[in-house]
Amino acid sequence: MHATTKPTALVTGGSRGIGAATSRELAARGYRVAVNYFSNRAAAREVVGLIEADGGEAFAVRADVYDPVQAAELLERSAADGRLDVLVCNAGARFTPAPVRALAWDDFRTKVTDELASVYTLTQRALALMGDRGQGRIVYVSSAVADGPPAPGMAAHGTAKAALNTFARFVAHEAGPLGITVNVVAPGYVRTESSAGMPPEFRRRLAENTPLGRVAEPDDVARAIAMLVGEDAGFVTGEVLTVDGGHGVARR
């Protein structure tokens, strides 16, 4: 890996959906992007190829972010020149929707634990690396579900994301004196591969009930992340930015 004068960004879960869109958006804005993936090497290489075809700089890095050893190695490999400017924690723990009465404690505990495990070691290492340089940006990808149940069966997911939001505020408090901002992007429904199984009627009703008149695309979330890591948001930290086209306004 060659030394670069470009700022460096690591995007976990960067090979698909929101992560892929974020990788491309940050690369277009001048970052050298480490595209993290776990199993789909071809998808990660495709994202890297698209970035390079557009004149950007990126490389794929395999790691299981839930494993503390691999997460620590991921940080080191992504910042091979000792520089990490942006960390986007997008890789989230998967879950199967289930009502509380049918949800096994082990499944609930695993979802909440994995959600925090996917960011914890990365956050610790990023704080050390960024703190040494006196600057950095961390963004966690959460969910609007943390604000309340949009549908039955989302207790584990919503609780895990609410815990992530709270964790981010504590990290922001400690990171500020180091010159590091820490924020959260909380999308509503986003049209991605993982949400492709939703019935078209569900998406239609969602769009009708969204003030901006449509469901979100991955690029909508990616641009919000890019805004938070940019200079214009340099005095914004500890915030949760909802990206849902106004869908949650009526619930507030």
Secondary structure, DSSP 8 states (H G I E B T S, - for coil): ----SS-EEEETTTTSHHHHHHHHHHHHTT-EEEEEESS-HHHHHHHHHHHHHTT-EEEEEE--TTSHHHHHHHHHHHTTTS---EEEE----------GGG--HHHHHHHHHHHHHHHHHHHHHHHHHHHHHT-EEEEEE--GGGGS-SSTT-HHHHHHHHHHHHHHHHHHHHHGGGTEEEEEEEE-SB-SSTTTTS-HHHHHHHHHTSTTSS-B-HHHHHHHHHHHHSGGGTT--S-EEEESTTGGGGG-
